[in-house]
Structures are given as C-alpha cells and as structure tokens.
Amino acid sequence: MSRICQLTGKKAMGGNKVSFSNAKSKRQFKVNLKRKRFFIPETGEWVTLRVSTSALKNINKKGISACIKEAKASGILAA
C-alpha cells in the first residue's frame, strides 16, 4: 500500500539532503500517516482511513463528513 493520504492526496516528495560540507544527495520527504477509525453519524458506520496528521487537524476543524465530501468531490476518495 502506497503512502498516500486518503483524504488530502498528499504523498512523498523528493528533495536534497544537505550535509555540513554542503554536499547534496537525494532523499524523500515522507508523509506522516496514521491509520484512524472515524464514526460517520449520517450513515451510522465506522470507516478506517489512512490520513495525514494535517488531515486530522482538518477533520477536527470541519468534521469527518465535510472532509469526506470534499475528498469525493476532488476525486481523491472513491465514491
């Protein structure tokens, strides 16, 4: 399973590791993903998602139903 957030679509990006001598070598900045269960009150069911920690902050702010609706509208989450 790839490391992609199921709500925001965030995934690993590339960059440079810079040493003290300023030598650069390639590295990856991976997404901080957590497996989390959410209760959706409209349907009365539990859903398990792999979400980034920044998506968790959005869920706390907007609610899980609004975040899932946005992800479906943008095509990130399958219907």
N, C-alpha and C positions, 0 to 999 in steps of 0.2 A: 504494500500500500504506500503510495507516494505521500510525501509530507506536504499536503496542501490543506489549507483551512477550508472547511465545507461551507462556511457562511460568507467569508470575505474573498476567498480565492487566492489568498496570499500563499506564495511558495518561495523556495530558496532562491537567493540571488547571488551573483558572483561579485568578487572584488579582489583586492590585493591585501596580503598580509605584509606589513611593513616592519622590518626588523630595526634594531638600533642603528645598524650601519646603513639604513635606508634602502636595503635590497628588497625588491618586491617579488613575491611569489603568489600564485593564485590560491584563493580559498573560497569557501562558501559561507554565506550568512544564512543559517537555517532558521525556520520559523519555530517559535515557541508554542508547540501544540499540546493541548490537553484533551483527553477523552472525557466527555462530560455528559451526564444524563439530564434532560430537561423535561418538565411536565408541561404539556400544552393543554390549557384549560378548555379551549374551544372543542377539542376532539376527545379530551379525557384520556389521553395516552401519553406514554413516556417515549422519548426519542433520544438515542445516543448519537452524539456528533463529535467529530474531531475538530475542535475550534482553537484558534489562536487566542492568546491571553488578551490581545487588544479587542478581539471579537467578544470576549467575556465582558469586558467593560461596556461595550455597546449594548449587550444583552441586559446588563444591569440598568442601563440608562433608558433604553427604549422598550424592552420586553422581548421575550423569545418569539412571540407571534409576529411582531413587526419585522424583526430581523430575518425570520424565515421567509416572510412575504417579499422583502427586498431581495433576498438571495434568489428566489424563484423568478422574480421579475427581471433580474440582471442575467439570468441563465447560469448562475454558478451552481445552484442546487436543483437537482432534477425534480420534476413535479410528482 
